[in-house]
Amino acid sequence: MKRAGLLLPLLVLLAAARFAALSIEPYGDQVFDLATGVTTLPQGGVIRDNANDLSIDAEYVEYKEDVYVLARKAKSEAGKVRFAAEQLRYELPQDRVRLEGGVVLDTPQVKALEARSAWIFLGDGVAVLEGGVRALSPELEAEAMVSDYRGGAALLIAPYRYRDAALGVTLSGKNPDKPLYLQFDAETGAVRASSQPPEAVRTRLLGFVNRAGEQEAP
């Protein structure tokens, strides 16, 4: 009996620690489905994941503890990165976020970055954007882009067009196998563009493009 008495408080503590990563601030009702374990916030709310310094503010939210958060008309922050989309799905076990429809992303290096869809790999600090990628600062367009927003490196996947403000020239490419490499200076923000990225950087970043493609495969 004594062992059982100790076991119950221990299980309660473990459960509390596991669920403490998410904090919920609903704007209205919360509806919990006992059959599925899914909680719905029909009027939306704010969800924070303290482990990843992630906050999601949306007009509609549904979530399942330790599995996923689905949000519509969502705005979100993760550290110094801000993003918004018509639909956001945060997959907790994989530490990744899927954005679909009207994606807008701001990183320390690139402002007003737009795309049709994106994957954000939170644990790695990498974002993969796809479809109609464009940004105002620096000025660029591409079929796809992969950004190491912590390390300050990015690849533009062709067809791409990039305006090099420092040189006053526009760089473009049409071969998807030859991405344009952008390296951002952490102190000045200056950008260096090259058609020959370091092999280690190229391999690592294109690996995330492949991972994103695998997730979307039927």
PyRosetta script that sets phi, psi and omega in degrees:
from pyrosetta import init, pose_from_sequence

init()
pose = pose_from_sequence("MKRAGLLLPLLVLLAAARFAALSIEPYGDQVFDLATGVTTLPQGGVIRDNANDLSIDAEYVEYKEDVYVLARKAKSEAGKVRFAAEQLRYELPQDRVRLEGGVVLDTPQVKALEARSAWIFLGDGVAVLEGGVRALSPELEAEAMVSDYRGGAALLIAPYRYRDAALGVTLSGKNPDKPLYLQFDAETGAVRASSQPPEAVRTRLLGFVNRAGEQEAP")
pose.set_psi(1, -38.5)
pose.set_omega(1, -179.8)
pose.set_phi(2, -64.2)
pose.set_psi(2, -41.4)
pose.set_omega(2, 179.7)
pose.set_phi(3, -64.2)
pose.set_psi(3, -42.2)
pose.set_omega(3, 179.5)
pose.set_phi(4, -64.0)
pose.set_psi(4, -36.5)
pose.set_omega(4, 179.3)
pose.set_phi(5, -65.1)
pose.set_psi(5, -32.7)
pose.set_omega(5, 177.6)
pose.set_phi(6, -77.7)
pose.set_psi(6, -31.9)
pose.set_omega(6, -175.5)
pose.set_phi(7, -67.4)
pose.set_psi(7, -40.6)
pose.set_omega(7, -177.3)
pose.set_phi(8, -61.4)
pose.set_psi(8, -48.9)
pose.set_omega(8, 176.7)
pose.set_phi(9, -61.4)
pose.set_psi(9, -33.3)
pose.set_omega(9, 179.4)
pose.set_phi(10, -65.5)
pose.set_psi(10, -42.6)
pose.set_omega(10, 178.7)
pose.set_phi(11, -64.7)
pose.set_psi(11, -38.0)
pose.set_omega(11, 178.0)
pose.set_phi(12, -63.7)
pose.set_psi(12, -41.8)
pose.set_omega(12, 179.1)
pose.set_phi(13, -64.7)
pose.set_psi(13, -42.2)
pose.set_omega(13, 179.5)
pose.set_phi(14, -63.8)
pose.set_psi(14, -41.9)
pose.set_omega(14, 178.9)
pose.set_phi(15, -64.5)
pose.set_psi(15, -42.4)
pose.set_omega(15, -180.0)
pose.set_phi(16, -63.1)
pose.set_psi(16, -40.4)
pose.set_omega(16, 179.7)
pose.set_phi(17, -65.6)
pose.set_psi(17, -38.2)
pose.set_omega(17, -178.5)
pose.set_phi(18, -67.8)
pose.set_psi(18, -39.9)
pose.set_omega(18, -177.5)
pose.set_phi(19, -84.0)
pose.set_psi(19, -11.4)
pose.set_omega(19, -175.0)
pose.set_phi(20, -68.8)
pose.set_psi(20, -16.2)
pose.set_omega(20, -177.7)
pose.set_phi(21, -63.8)
pose.set_psi(21, -33.1)
pose.set_omega(21, -179.9)
pose.set_phi(22, -103.2)
pose.set_psi(22, 130.7)
pose.set_omega(22, 171.5)
pose.set_phi(23, -118.8)
pose.set_psi(23, 138.1)
pose.set_omega(23, -171.1)
pose.set_phi(24, -118.3)
pose.set_psi(24, 130.2)
pose.set_omega(24, 174.2)
pose.set_phi(25, -126.6)
pose.set_psi(25, 91.5)
pose.set_omega(25, -177.3)
pose.set_phi(26, -74.6)
pose.set_psi(26, 149.5)
pose.set_omega(26, 174.9)
pose.set_phi(27, -87.6)
pose.set_psi(27, -9.9)
pose.set_omega(27, -179.3)
pose.set_phi(28, -160.2)
pose.set_psi(28, -131.6)
pose.set_omega(28, -176.4)
pose.set_phi(29, -72.2)
pose.set_psi(29, 156.7)
pose.set_omega(29, 168.2)
pose.set_phi(30, -121.4)
pose.set_psi(30, 129.7)
pose.set_omega(30, -179.2)
pose.set_phi(31, -117.9)
pose.set_psi(31, 118.7)
pose.set_omega(31, -177.9)
pose.set_phi(32, -107.4)
pose.set_psi(32, 126.9)
pose.set_omega(32, 178.8)
pose.set_phi(33, -96.8)
pose.set_psi(33, 110.6)
pose.set_omega(33, -178.3)
pose.set_phi(34, -63.0)
pose.set_psi(34, -33.0)
pose.set_omega(34, -176.5)
pose.set_phi(35, -69.7)
pose.set_psi(35, -38.3)
pose.set_omega(35, -175.1)
pose.set_phi(36, -105.6)
pose.set_psi(36, -18.7)
pose.set_omega(36, -175.9)
pose.set_phi(37, 77.2)
pose.set_psi(37, 14.4)
pose.set_omega(37, -178.3)
pose.set_phi(38, -95.4)
pose.set_psi(38, 133.4)
pose.set_omega(38, 174.8)
pose.set_phi(39, -105.9)
pose.set_psi(39, 133.5)
pose.set_omega(39, -179.8)
pose.set_phi(40, -115.9)
pose.set_psi(40, 137.6)
pose.set_omega(40, 173.0)
pose.set_phi(41, -114.3)
pose.set_psi(41, 90.1)
pose.set_omega(41, -174.3)
pose.set_phi(42, -61.6)
pose.set_psi(42, -31.2)
pose.set_omega(42, 179.0)
pose.set_phi(43, -94.1)
pose.set_psi(43, 6.2)
pose.set_omega(43, 178.4)
pose.set_phi(44, 84.7)
pose.set_psi(44, -170.7)
pose.set_omega(44, -178.7)
pose.set_phi(45, 164.4)
pose.set_psi(45, -169.7)
pose.set_omega(45, 179.1)
pose.set_phi(46, -119.6)
pose.set_psi(46, 130.0)
pose.set_omega(46, 175.6)
pose.set_phi(47, -119.5)
pose.set_psi(47, 132.3)
pose.set_omega(47, 179.2)
pose.set_phi(48, -120.6)
pose.set_psi(48, 133.1)
pose.set_omega(48, 173.0)
pose.set_phi(49, -108.9)
pose.set_psi(49, 104.0)
pose.set_omega(49, -175.7)
pose.set_phi(50, -66.0)
pose.set_psi(50, -29.6)
pose.set_omega(50, -177.8)
pose.set_phi(51, -63.8)
pose.set_psi(51, -36.0)
pose.set_omega(51, -177.8)
pose.set_phi(52, -108.3)
pose.set_psi(52, 9.1)
pose.set_omega(52, -178.1)
pose.set_phi(53, 52.1)
pose.set_psi(53, 43.5)
pose.set_omega(53, -175.0)
pose.set_phi(54, -112.2)
pose.set_psi(54, 133.9)
pose.set_omega(54, 173.1)
pose.set_phi(55, -128.1)
pose.set_psi(55, 141.6)
pose.set_omega(55, -179.1)
pose.set_phi(56, -128.7)
pose.set_psi(56, 122.4)
pose.set_omega(56, 178.9)
pose.set_phi(57, -117.7)
pose.set_psi(57, 116.7)
pose.set_omega(57, -172.0)
pose.set_phi(58, -143.3)
pose.set_psi(58, 160.3)
pose.set_omega(58, -179.9)
pose.set_phi(59, -80.8)
pose.set_psi(59, -19.6)
pose.set_omega(59, 176.3)
pose.set_phi(60, -146.2)
pose.set_psi(60, 136.7)
pose.set_omega(60, -178.7)
pose.set_phi(61, -140.4)
pose.set_psi(61, 139.3)
pose.set_omega(61, 164.3)
pose.set_phi(62, -136.1)
pose.set_psi(62, 147.0)
pose.set_omega(62, -177.6)
pose.set_phi(63, -152.7)
pose.set_psi(63, 156.8)
pose.set_omega(63, 174.0)
pose.set_phi(64, -129.9)
pose.set_psi(64, 124.6)
pose.set_omega(64, -174.5)
pose.set_phi(65, -51.6)
pose.set_psi(65, 131.1)
pose.set_omega(65, 175.8)
pose.set_phi(66, 66.0)
pose.set_psi(66, 9.1)
pose.set_omega(66, -178.2)
pose.set_phi(67, -120.5)
pose.set_psi(67, -63.1)
pose.set_omega(67, -176.9)
pose.set_phi(68, -158.6)
pose.set_psi(68, 162.5)
pose.set_omega(68, 167.6)
pose.set_phi(69, -128.7)
pose.set_psi(69, 127.3)
pose.set_omega(69, 176.2)
pose.set_phi(70, -114.2)
pose.set_psi(70, 125.7)
pose.set_omega(70, -177.0)
pose.set_phi(71, -134.0)
pose.set_psi(71, 145.0)
pose.set_omega(71, 177.9)
pose.set_phi(72, -119.6)
pose.set_psi(72, 145.1)
pose.set_omega(72, -173.2)
pose.set_phi(73, 49.8)
pose.set_psi(73, 62.6)
pose.set_omega(73, -170.2)
pose.set_phi(74, -108.2)
pose.set_psi(74, 143.0)
pose.set_omega(74, 169.5)
pose.set_phi(75, -120.7)
pose.set_psi(75, 139.9)
pose.set_omega(75, -173.1)
pose.set_phi(76, -146.3)
pose.set_psi(76, 156.6)
pose.set_omega(76, 175.3)
pose.set_phi(77, -134.9)
pose.set_psi(77, 142.4)
pose.set_omega(77, 173.7)
pose.set_phi(78, -139.6)
pose.set_psi(78, 97.1)
pose.set_omega(78, -174.7)
pose.set_phi(79, 66.7)
pose.set_psi(79, -122.6)
pose.set_omega(79, -178.8)
pose.set_phi(80, -94.1)
pose.set_psi(80, 8.5)
pose.set_omega(80, -178.5)
pose.set_phi(81, -107.0)
pose.set_psi(81, 134.3)
pose.set_omega(81, 177.6)
pose.set_phi(82, -120.7)
pose.set_psi(82, 141.3)
pose.set_omega(82, 179.1)
pose.set_phi(83, -152.0)
pose.set_psi(83, 156.1)
pose.set_omega(83, -179.5)
pose.set_phi(84, -145.5)
pose.set_psi(84, 154.7)
pose.set_omega(84, 179.6)
pose.set_phi(85, -165.6)
pose.set_psi(85, 162.5)
pose.set_omega(85, 174.5)
pose.set_phi(86, -63.5)
pose.set_psi(86, -38.6)
pose.set_omega(86, 177.9)
pose.set_phi(87, -138.3)
pose.set_psi(87, 136.8)
pose.set_omega(87, -179.6)
pose.set_phi(88, -129.3)
pose.set_psi(88, 133.5)
pose.set_omega(88, 173.7)
pose.set_phi(89, -126.8)
pose.set_psi(89, 117.3)
pose.set_omega(89, 179.4)
pose.set_phi(90, -101.6)
pose.set_psi(90, 116.4)
pose.set_omega(90, 179.5)
pose.set_phi(91, -97.9)
pose.set_psi(91, 104.3)
pose.set_omega(91, -170.5)
pose.set_phi(92, -64.0)
pose.set_psi(92, -46.9)
pose.set_omega(92, -177.2)
pose.set_phi(93, -61.1)
pose.set_psi(93, -31.3)
pose.set_omega(93, -177.6)
pose.set_phi(94, -94.9)
pose.set_psi(94, -3.4)
pose.set_omega(94, -178.8)
pose.set_phi(95, 54.0)
pose.set_psi(95, 46.9)
pose.set_omega(95, -178.7)
pose.set_phi(96, -139.2)
pose.set_psi(96, 154.3)
pose.set_omega(96, -177.8)
pose.set_phi(97, -125.4)
pose.set_psi(97, 133.6)
pose.set_omega(97, 175.0)
pose.set_phi(98, -106.2)
pose.set_psi(98, 128.4)
pose.set_omega(98, 179.0)
pose.set_phi(99, -117.3)
pose.set_psi(99, 135.0)
pose.set_omega(99, -179.9)
pose.set_phi(100, -139.8)
pose.set_psi(100, 132.5)
pose.set_omega(100, 174.9)
pose.set_phi(101, 83.1)
pose.set_psi(101, 113.8)
pose.set_omega(101, 175.9)
pose.set_phi(102, 57.6)
pose.set_psi(102, 43.2)
pose.set_omega(102, -176.8)
pose.set_phi(103, -70.6)
pose.set_psi(103, 132.4)
pose.set_omega(103, 173.5)
pose.set_phi(104, -130.4)
pose.set_psi(104, 131.6)
pose.set_omega(104, -175.6)
pose.set_phi(105, -134.6)
pose.set_psi(105, 133.7)
pose.set_omega(105, 173.2)
pose.set_phi(106, -120.5)
pose.set_psi(106, 121.2)
pose.set_omega(106, 174.5)
pose.set_phi(107, -115.3)
pose.set_psi(107, 170.9)
pose.set_omega(107, 176.9)
pose.set_phi(108, -59.0)
pose.set_psi(108, -23.3)
pose.set_omega(108, -176.6)
pose.set_phi(109, -98.4)
pose.set_psi(109, -35.7)
pose.set_omega(109, -172.0)
pose.set_phi(110, -125.9)
pose.set_psi(110, 130.4)
pose.set_omega(110, -179.3)
pose.set_phi(111, -108.7)
pose.set_psi(111, 149.5)
pose.set_omega(111, 176.7)
pose.set_phi(112, 52.3)
pose.set_psi(112, 48.1)
pose.set_omega(112, 179.4)
pose.set_phi(113, -85.5)
pose.set_psi(113, 123.2)
pose.set_omega(113, -175.8)
pose.set_phi(114, -117.8)
pose.set_psi(114, 150.5)
pose.set_omega(114, 176.6)
pose.set_phi(115, -164.0)
pose.set_psi(115, 167.2)
pose.set_omega(115, 177.7)
pose.set_phi(116, -78.6)
pose.set_psi(116, -33.4)
pose.set_omega(116, -179.7)
pose.set_phi(117, -153.1)
pose.set_psi(117, 165.5)
pose.set_omega(117, -178.6)
pose.set_phi(118, -161.5)
pose.set_psi(118, 154.7)
pose.set_omega(118, 166.9)
pose.set_phi(119, -117.3)
pose.set_psi(119, 136.8)
pose.set_omega(119, 173.3)
pose.set_phi(120, -120.3)
pose.set_psi(120, 119.1)
pose.set_omega(120, 178.8)
pose.set_phi(121, -95.9)
pose.set_psi(121, 94.9)
pose.set_omega(121, -169.5)
pose.set_phi(122, -61.0)
pose.set_psi(122, -44.5)
pose.set_omega(122, -177.2)
pose.set_phi(123, -64.0)
pose.set_psi(123, -27.2)
pose.set_omega(123, -177.6)
pose.set_phi(124, -98.3)
pose.set_psi(124, -13.0)
pose.set_omega(124, -177.7)
pose.set_phi(125, 68.3)
pose.set_psi(125, 38.8)
pose.set_omega(125, -176.9)
pose.set_phi(126, -129.0)
pose.set_psi(126, 136.9)
pose.set_omega(126, 175.8)
pose.set_phi(127, -120.7)
pose.set_psi(127, 136.5)
pose.set_omega(127, 174.8)
pose.set_phi(128, -116.3)
pose.set_psi(128, 118.7)
pose.set_omega(128, -178.7)
pose.set_phi(129, -112.0)
pose.set_psi(129, 142.4)
pose.set_omega(129, -174.0)
pose.set_phi(130, -137.8)
pose.set_psi(130, 140.5)
pose.set_omega(130, 172.4)
pose.set_phi(131, 82.4)
pose.set_psi(131, 109.6)
pose.set_omega(131, 176.1)
pose.set_phi(132, 59.0)
pose.set_psi(132, 38.9)
pose.set_omega(132, -178.7)
pose.set_phi(133, -69.3)
pose.set_psi(133, 131.6)
pose.set_omega(133, 176.9)
pose.set_phi(134, -155.1)
pose.set_psi(134, 156.6)
pose.set_omega(134, 178.0)
pose.set_phi(135, -149.9)
pose.set_psi(135, 157.3)
pose.set_omega(135, 179.5)
pose.set_phi(136, -94.1)
pose.set_psi(136, -32.1)
pose.set_omega(136, -176.5)
pose.set_phi(137, -144.2)
pose.set_psi(137, 105.0)
pose.set_omega(137, -5.1)
pose.set_phi(138, -71.1)
pose.set_psi(138, 162.5)
pose.set_omega(138, -177.3)
pose.set_phi(139, -76.8)
pose.set_psi(139, 119.0)
pose.set_omega(139, -177.5)
pose.set_phi(140, -154.9)
pose.set_psi(140, 158.7)
pose.set_omega(140, 172.5)
pose.set_phi(141, -142.4)
pose.set_psi(141, 145.6)
pose.set_omega(141, 179.4)
pose.set_phi(142, -163.6)
pose.set_psi(142, 159.4)
pose.set_omega(142, 173.2)
pose.set_phi(143, -67.7)
pose.set_psi(143, -38.4)
pose.set_omega(143, 178.6)
pose.set_phi(144, -154.1)
pose.set_psi(144, 162.2)
pose.set_omega(144, -179.7)
pose.set_phi(145, -148.6)
pose.set_psi(145, 138.6)
pose.set_omega(145, 173.1)
pose.set_phi(146, -121.3)
pose.set_psi(146, 127.7)
pose.set_omega(146, -173.1)
pose.set_phi(147, -124.1)
pose.set_psi(147, 123.7)
pose.set_omega(147, 169.2)
pose.set_phi(148, -90.0)
pose.set_psi(148, 87.5)
pose.set_omega(148, -170.8)
pose.set_phi(149, -75.0)
pose.set_psi(149, -11.6)
pose.set_omega(149, 172.9)
pose.set_phi(150, -87.2)
pose.set_psi(150, -39.7)
pose.set_omega(150, -178.3)
pose.set_phi(151, -86.6)
pose.set_psi(151, -14.2)
pose.set_omega(151, 177.9)
pose.set_phi(152, 78.6)
pose.set_psi(152, 34.5)
pose.set_omega(152, 178.0)
pose.set_phi(153, -129.5)
pose.set_psi(153, 153.4)
pose.set_omega(153, 179.0)
pose.set_phi(154, -153.1)
pose.set_psi(154, 156.0)
pose.set_omega(154, 172.6)
pose.set_phi(155, -123.7)
pose.set_psi(155, 132.9)
pose.set_omega(155, 172.2)
pose.set_phi(156, -99.0)
pose.set_psi(156, 124.5)
pose.set_omega(156, -178.5)
pose.set_phi(157, -93.8)
pose.set_psi(157, 128.9)
pose.set_omega(157, -176.0)
pose.set_phi(158, -67.1)
pose.set_psi(158, 153.7)
pose.set_omega(158, 1.3)
pose.set_phi(159, -71.7)
pose.set_psi(159, 136.1)
pose.set_omega(159, -179.1)
pose.set_phi(160, -136.3)
pose.set_psi(160, 161.7)
pose.set_omega(160, 172.1)
pose.set_phi(161, -143.9)
pose.set_psi(161, 129.5)
pose.set_omega(161, -177.1)
pose.set_phi(162, -133.3)
pose.set_psi(162, 128.8)
pose.set_omega(162, 179.0)
pose.set_phi(163, -94.2)
pose.set_psi(163, 112.4)
pose.set_omega(163, 177.9)
pose.set_phi(164, -87.0)
pose.set_psi(164, 100.3)
pose.set_omega(164, -174.9)
pose.set_phi(165, -65.7)
pose.set_psi(165, -34.6)
pose.set_omega(165, -177.6)
pose.set_phi(166, -66.4)
pose.set_psi(166, -40.8)
pose.set_omega(166, -178.4)
pose.set_phi(167, -92.4)
pose.set_psi(167, -14.2)
pose.set_omega(167, -178.5)
pose.set_phi(168, 69.9)
pose.set_psi(168, 32.0)
pose.set_omega(168, -179.6)
pose.set_phi(169, -129.2)
pose.set_psi(169, 160.4)
pose.set_omega(169, 176.3)
pose.set_phi(170, -112.2)
pose.set_psi(170, 127.4)
pose.set_omega(170, 178.6)
pose.set_phi(171, -104.0)
pose.set_psi(171, 138.6)
pose.set_omega(171, 179.8)
pose.set_phi(172, -142.1)
pose.set_psi(172, 157.9)
pose.set_omega(172, 178.4)
pose.set_phi(173, -155.2)
pose.set_psi(173, 152.7)
pose.set_omega(173, -178.0)
pose.set_phi(174, -123.3)
pose.set_psi(174, -5.2)
pose.set_omega(174, -177.8)
pose.set_phi(175, -94.4)
pose.set_psi(175, 112.4)
pose.set_omega(175, -178.6)
pose.set_phi(176, -61.0)
pose.set_psi(176, -20.3)
pose.set_omega(176, -179.8)
pose.set_phi(177, -82.9)
pose.set_psi(177, -4.2)
pose.set_omega(177, -179.2)
pose.set_phi(178, -126.0)
pose.set_psi(178, 80.2)
pose.set_omega(178, -178.8)
pose.set_phi(179, -72.4)
pose.set_psi(179, 158.8)
pose.set_omega(179, 175.4)
pose.set_phi(180, -92.7)
pose.set_psi(180, 129.5)
pose.set_omega(180, -177.5)
pose.set_phi(181, -95.5)
pose.set_psi(181, 129.0)
pose.set_omega(181, 176.3)
pose.set_phi(182, -118.2)
pose.set_psi(182, 127.6)
pose.set_omega(182, 177.0)
pose.set_phi(183, -119.7)
pose.set_psi(183, 124.1)
pose.set_omega(183, -176.4)
pose.set_phi(184, -102.2)
pose.set_psi(184, 129.8)
pose.set_omega(184, 177.0)
pose.set_phi(185, -73.4)
pose.set_psi(185, 126.0)
pose.set_omega(185, -174.8)
pose.set_phi(186, -65.1)
pose.set_psi(186, -28.9)
pose.set_omega(186, -176.5)
pose.set_phi(187, -91.4)
pose.set_psi(187, -45.4)
pose.set_omega(187, -174.7)
pose.set_phi(188, -97.7)
pose.set_psi(188, -20.3)
pose.set_omega(188, -175.9)
pose.set_phi(189, 80.7)
pose.set_psi(189, 0.0)
pose.set_omega(189, 179.0)
pose.set_phi(190, -62.6)
pose.set_psi(190, 147.5)
pose.set_omega(190, -176.6)
pose.set_phi(191, -113.9)
pose.set_psi(191, 133.0)
pose.set_omega(191, 174.3)
pose.set_phi(192, -112.6)
pose.set_psi(192, 123.8)
pose.set_omega(192, -178.6)
pose.set_phi(193, -107.2)
pose.set_psi(193, 141.0)
pose.set_omega(193, -179.4)
pose.set_phi(194, -151.8)
pose.set_psi(194, 144.0)
pose.set_omega(194, 175.4)
pose.set_phi(195, -86.3)
pose.set_psi(195, 0.7)
pose.set_omega(195, -179.8)
pose.set_phi(196, -125.8)
pose.set_psi(196, 81.9)
pose.set_omega(196, 179.1)
pose.set_phi(197, -69.3)
pose.set_psi(197, 151.9)
pose.set_omega(197, 172.6)
pose.set_phi(198, -55.0)
pose.set_psi(198, 137.1)
pose.set_omega(198, -173.5)
pose.set_phi(199, -58.7)
pose.set_psi(199, -38.3)
pose.set_omega(199, -179.5)
pose.set_phi(200, -64.7)
pose.set_psi(200, -40.3)
pose.set_omega(200, 179.0)
pose.set_phi(201, -68.1)
pose.set_psi(201, -45.5)
pose.set_omega(201, 179.8)
pose.set_phi(202, -57.9)
pose.set_psi(202, -48.2)
pose.set_omega(202, -178.2)
pose.set_phi(203, -62.3)
pose.set_psi(203, -44.7)
pose.set_omega(203, -177.9)
pose.set_phi(204, -65.0)
pose.set_psi(204, -49.5)
pose.set_omega(204, -175.2)
pose.set_phi(205, -70.2)
pose.set_psi(205, -39.5)
pose.set_omega(205, 177.0)
pose.set_phi(206, -66.2)
pose.set_psi(206, -25.3)
pose.set_omega(206, 174.5)
pose.set_phi(207, -60.8)
pose.set_psi(207, -36.9)
pose.set_omega(207, 177.6)
pose.set_phi(208, -71.6)
pose.set_psi(208, -34.4)
pose.set_omega(208, 174.8)
pose.set_phi(209, -61.1)
pose.set_psi(209, -42.3)
pose.set_omega(209, 178.3)
pose.set_phi(210, -65.2)
pose.set_psi(210, -41.1)
pose.set_omega(210, 178.2)
pose.set_phi(211, -61.4)
pose.set_psi(211, -42.0)
pose.set_omega(211, 179.2)
pose.set_phi(212, -63.2)
pose.set_psi(212, -42.2)
pose.set_omega(212, 178.8)
pose.set_phi(213, -64.0)
pose.set_psi(213, -37.3)
pose.set_omega(213, 179.2)
pose.set_phi(214, -65.9)
pose.set_psi(214, -36.1)
pose.set_omega(214, -179.5)
pose.set_phi(215, -66.9)
pose.set_psi(215, -30.0)
pose.set_omega(215, -176.7)
pose.set_phi(216, -88.4)
pose.set_psi(216, -12.0)
pose.set_omega(216, -178.6)
pose.set_phi(217, -65.7)
pose.set_psi(217, 141.9)
pose.set_omega(217, -178.6)
pose.set_phi(218, -68.8)
pose.dump_pdb("model.pdb")
